[in-house]
């Protein structure tokens, strides 16, 4: 997921690796927090770029783990729904400093962009002519960003005829059944097709060593995850509470989105736009703005939580949305790490993952058309700006934050002159 399908060059782990007791962490919480915060302030470019930053910092410079273990953590982030690069960061924090290390790794990597987007949402809440023009420019940028994501993910995750067919079918299904339930069904069907038809003779290895998480805690994390997935919608029907409704919507989005990053766009749109919590222009404008800040794209939730109506909004709304969308990733990481080495070596799991990855490409392709394209490309000049931004991102390799600033400014000027 997030443009990376499988990690090659991983040797097989020892047969008894899964039976090793949890190891003792070797680092401090403070050092994890400091390194993660620096990455949160400087990691531009989206999930794929984040994985490169992480490897350079954690594997090459600091040697907190080896390439084999890092490759396995990347594979874990692909296998589970939620924020992909954030799950890798949490896992490294857990290996280094236990569960507190995983928490501060998330805080350091997430808070810089979350704070920036919360401030932006509060500042742009008063919609006037200038704001509308700026949002339109950011919406056009979102077209280029999502198109770049589709381009890169398709080459890696749907490179052959069977997987390309799954991707196209998934896009068609999601567009014809535009609900979160439809997207989950597409993922499930793709997993079954992959399990049946996409098996390979190559089997990836297990993890490099054990993790400092006892299995009973992993089981507790799974119980809590499914308890919230079932309990929150039930509580929402029984109790009229806007904070509860917001938490439920963002928790479900964080639990069900495979592929992370850009793929969360359609799930969030279906949760916050139809109820009228935020309008389509603000949604896509904020998504474009999220490309200009470092850190994980899931911090787009902080923008939505701060900008939505009715209350909670502002800092409280941003905090609820941010915690809710990232909590599933933390629970999934804790719940899976103790067993991942054994699970990943099974060909059936890898085959299902290939089907899921291909479906993710289709879901993102559908999102590129609706709501991104249909809401932003209204005139020929919008299309020209979008393809110029796409060219800067893909062929000129310009940093996304620079493209966002340039295209957003040009889009605002164009919108104001017409």
DOPASE-836311 format. One line per field, with one value per residue (C-alpha): residue number from 0; x, y, z. Coordinates in steps of 0.05 Angstrom, whole numbers, plus 5000, padded with zeros to 4 digits. Layout:
BEGIN
pos (NUM,...)
east (X,...)
north (Y,...)
up (Z,...)
***
This chain:
BEGIN
pos (0,1,2,3,4,5,6,7,8,9,10,11,12,13,14,15,16,17,18,19,20,21,22,23,24,25,26,27,28,29,30,31,32,33,34,35,36,37,38,39,40,41,42,43,44,45,46,47,48,49,50,51,52,53,54,55,56,57,58,59,60,61,62,63,64,65,66,67,68,69,70,71,72,73,74,75,76,77,78,79,80,81,82,83,84,85,86,87,88,89,90,91,92,93,94,95,96,97,98,99,100,101,102,103,104,105,106,107,108,109,110,111,112,113,114,115,116,117,118,119,120,121,122,123,124,125,126,127,128,129,130,131,132,133,134,135,136,137,138,139,140,141,142,143,144,145,146,147,148,149,150,151,152,153,154,155,156,157,158,159,160,161,162,163,164,165,166,167,168,169,170,171,172,173,174,175,176,177,178,179,180,181,182,183,184,185,186,187,188,189,190,191,192,193,194,195,196,197,198,199,200,201,202,203,204,205,206,207,208,209,210,211,212,213,214,215,216,217,218,219,220,221,222,223,224,225,226,227,228,229,230,231,232,233,234,235,236,237,238,239,240,241,242,243,244,245,246,247,248,249,250,251,252,253,254,255,256,257,258,259,260,261,262,263,264,265,266,267,268,269,270,271,272,273,274,275,276,277,278,279,280,281,282,283,284,285,286,287,288,289,290,291,292,293,294,295,296,297,298,299,300,301,302,303,304,305,306,307,308,309,310,311,312,313,314,315,316,317,318,319,320,321,322,323,324,325,326,327,328,329,330,331,332,333,334,335,336,337,338,339,340,341,342,343,344,345,346,347,348,349,350,351,352,353,354,355,356,357,358,359,360,361,362,363,364,365,366,367,368,369,370,371,372,373,374,375,376,377,378,379,380,381,382,383,384,385,386,387,388,389,390,391,392,393,394,395,396,397,398,399,400,401,402,403,404,405,406,407,408,409,410,411,412,413,414,415,416,417)
east (5000,5018,5055,5096,5073,5125,5195,5246,5310,5283,5313,5272,5270,5286,5232,5224,5223,5150,5162,5214,5194,5183,5250,5271,5271,5339,5324,5290,5223,5255,5302,5244,5203,5259,5275,5201,5188,5244,5215,5146,5174,5214,5181,5147,5123,5071,5075,5125,5174,5162,5186,5250,5260,5247,5298,5351,5340,5326,5364,5423,5440,5418,5419,5359,5340,5367,5341,5308,5266,5250,5226,5181,5151,5136,5101,5060,5038,5015,4976,4935,4885,4899,4956,5012,5074,5049,5043,5116,5136,5095,5125,5196,5180,5152,5215,5259,5224,5163,5091,5108,5158,5103,5058,5111,5133,5062,5058,5123,5109,5036,5029,5068,5023,4961,4973,4987,4923,4881,4906,4892,4821,4805,4835,4796,4730,4701,4686,4693,4712,4787,4777,4734,4786,4842,4801,4789,4863,4876,4822,4856,4922,4886,4871,4946,4964,4913,4930,5003,4983,4943,5000,5052,5008,4983,5054,5071,5006,4970,5027,4997,4932,4897,4911,4896,4829,4815,4833,4786,4729,4739,4736,4672,4640,4658,4631,4566,4559,4585,4581,4632,4598,4609,4683,4690,4654,4702,4762,4734,4718,4787,4819,4780,4799,4872,4870,4842,4879,4940,4985,5059,5115,5156,5146,5170,5208,5187,5210,5280,5270,5214,5177,5166,5091,5061,5009,4955,4962,4956,4892,4866,4880,4839,4782,4782,4784,4725,4688,4693,4675,4611,4597,4606,4551,4504,4519,4509,4438,4421,4454,4446,4517,4555,4624,4606,4582,4647,4690,4651,4657,4732,4746,4710,4748,4814,4794,4770,4814,4867,4925,4928,4943,4904,4857,4824,4796,4732,4717,4723,4683,4625,4627,4631,4602,4533,4513,4531,4588,4632,4618,4652,4694,4722,4735,4776,4810,4833,4857,4898,4926,4945,4995,5035,5052,5099,5078,5022,4963,4915,4925,4875,4827,4850,4831,4762,4750,4769,4729,4664,4597,4563,4607,4654,4701,4764,4817,4768,4739,4809,4832,4771,4779,4854,4853,4794,4826,4894,4870,4855,4926,4955,4909,4922,4998,4996,4950,4989,5063,5068,5043,5064,5127,5087,5026,5065,5100,5034,5023,4947,4957,5005,4957,4899,4944,4958,4883,4872,4928,4899,4830,4862,4886,4815,4785,4834,4821,4746,4762,4803,4739,4689,4695,4763,4756,4682,4689,4753,4758,4703,4737,4794,4840,4830,4851,4913,4933,4921,4964,5020,5019,5019,5080,5117,5103,5116,5167,5204,5203,5185,5169,5094,5092,5123,5073,5016,5038,5049,4986,4944,4966,4957,4889,4867,4889,4854,4790,4791,4799,4739)
north (5000,5073,5057,4999,4929,4882,4890,4847,4819,4798,4733,4680,4685,4629,4577,4593,4668,4672,4635,4684,4723,4798,4832,4890,4958,4989,5064,5121,5153,5222,5203,5172,5236,5282,5242,5233,5307,5325,5278,5308,5377,5358,5297,5326,5286,5236,5164,5136,5193,5183,5111,5136,5188,5135,5086,5140,5163,5098,5046,5082,5138,5111,5036,5026,4967,4931,4931,4863,4886,4952,4916,4873,4933,4965,4900,4903,4974,4949,4891,4931,4987,5056,5106,5067,5109,5125,5051,5042,5099,5072,5003,5030,5070,5007,4967,5022,5044,4999,5023,5094,5097,5080,5135,5190,5167,5181,5247,5274,5255,5278,5340,5390,5382,5373,5439,5475,5449,5465,5537,5541,5514,5565,5622,5603,5590,5657,5644,5708,5720,5713,5648,5619,5635,5605,5542,5534,5538,5485,5440,5442,5422,5363,5337,5335,5304,5248,5235,5228,5178,5137,5139,5114,5063,5033,5019,4983,4951,4935,4921,4860,4843,4807,4862,4918,4884,4883,4957,4977,4934,4965,5036,5020,4988,5045,5097,5058,5043,5108,5088,5068,4999,4992,5006,4955,4903,4918,4907,4842,4815,4835,4798,4735,4740,4750,4691,4647,4671,4712,4663,4665,4616,4669,4674,4733,4722,4736,4792,4803,4788,4794,4855,4882,4868,4807,4768,4781,4855,4843,4804,4861,4911,4870,4864,4939,4953,4909,4932,5004,4987,4954,4996,5066,5061,5030,5085,5137,5112,5113,5179,5244,5271,5308,5292,5218,5221,5255,5204,5146,5172,5185,5121,5081,5116,5101,5028,5012,5049,5006,5042,5101,5171,5191,5132,5160,5216,5181,5150,5217,5253,5204,5214,5290,5322,5289,5305,5378,5381,5413,5433,5403,5465,5468,5393,5392,5458,5430,5367,5409,5449,5384,5371,5433,5409,5353,5291,5241,5257,5231,5298,5324,5300,5356,5407,5376,5372,5445,5471,5431,5455,5447,5442,5410,5448,5489,5456,5409,5384,5376,5335,5289,5276,5267,5217,5179,5169,5147,5103,5043,5046,5043,4986,4947,4955,4931,4875,4848,4857,4796,4750,4785,4744,4680,4709,4743,4679,4647,4649,4657,4722,4749,4731,4766,4827,4830,4832,4886,4929,4926,4946,5004,5031,5028,5062,5119,5123,5130,5186,5222,5228,5240,5283,5311,5322,5338,5392,5425,5422,5470,5507,5494,5538,5493,5433,5470,5487,5415,5384,5434,5417,5343,5353,5390,5334,5273,5294,5353,5321,5387,5383,5379,5439,5483,5458,5471,5542,5558,5526,5551,5623,5618,5585,5641,5694,5659,5650,5723,5747,5709)
up (5000,4993,4930,4958,4945,4973,4999,4964,4992,5059,5084,5120,5195,5242,5252,5326,5321,5339,5405,5431,5494,5486,5485,5530,5495,5489,5482,5518,5506,5501,5445,5406,5416,5393,5330,5312,5321,5275,5223,5234,5219,5157,5124,5063,5003,5028,5053,5003,5018,5093,5087,5055,5111,5163,5134,5129,5201,5238,5198,5165,5214,5282,5270,5316,5271,5210,5139,5148,5208,5174,5111,5154,5188,5121,5100,5164,5148,5080,5108,5158,5146,5174,5168,5134,5148,5218,5234,5214,5259,5317,5308,5309,5372,5405,5387,5413,5478,5488,5485,5510,5453,5403,5432,5429,5360,5337,5375,5348,5276,5277,5319,5275,5215,5258,5292,5227,5194,5256,5255,5180,5188,5243,5202,5139,5174,5154,5081,5040,4968,4979,5018,4963,4910,4953,4965,4891,4877,4930,4901,4833,4867,4898,4827,4812,4878,4874,4801,4821,4875,4826,4776,4826,4861,4795,4772,4837,4859,4793,4745,4709,4674,4733,4783,4733,4721,4796,4800,4743,4770,4839,4811,4774,4835,4881,4833,4824,4899,4930,5004,5056,5059,4984,4992,5048,5005,4947,4992,5018,4949,4924,4983,4965,4891,4910,4958,4903,4840,4859,4895,4882,4894,4931,5006,5046,5110,5181,5227,5251,5325,5375,5400,5470,5470,5506,5467,5519,5505,5430,5442,5486,5430,5381,5430,5442,5367,5350,5412,5389,5317,5341,5402,5375,5321,5372,5422,5368,5354,5428,5448,5411,5418,5364,5394,5396,5323,5302,5340,5309,5238,5241,5279,5226,5171,5205,5214,5144,5096,5063,5030,5079,5057,4996,4998,5062,5019,4995,5063,5099,5045,5054,5129,5135,5072,5065,5138,5125,5175,5122,5051,4989,4975,5045,5043,4979,4995,5061,5027,4979,5038,5073,5017,5037,5107,5129,5166,5154,5108,5161,5197,5146,5199,5245,5191,5183,5258,5267,5208,5215,5240,5288,5349,5368,5324,5333,5376,5410,5344,5315,5375,5373,5298,5302,5360,5330,5261,5288,5345,5300,5272,5342,5363,5299,5308,5380,5363,5303,5319,5365,5309,5245,5233,5228,5192,5137,5115,5095,5019,5028,5067,5015,4959,4993,5003,4928,4914,4967,4940,4870,4896,4932,4865,4838,4899,4892,4817,4832,4882,4829,4788,4844,4885,4865,4790,4787,4841,4818,4741,4720,4662,4613,4654,4715,4673,4648,4719,4743,4688,4701,4775,4757,4712,4767,4816,4772,4720,4751,4821,4855,4929,4941,4988,4934,4881,4929,4942,4868,4842,4899,4887,4811,4821,4868,4818,4760,4801,4820,4749,4722)
***
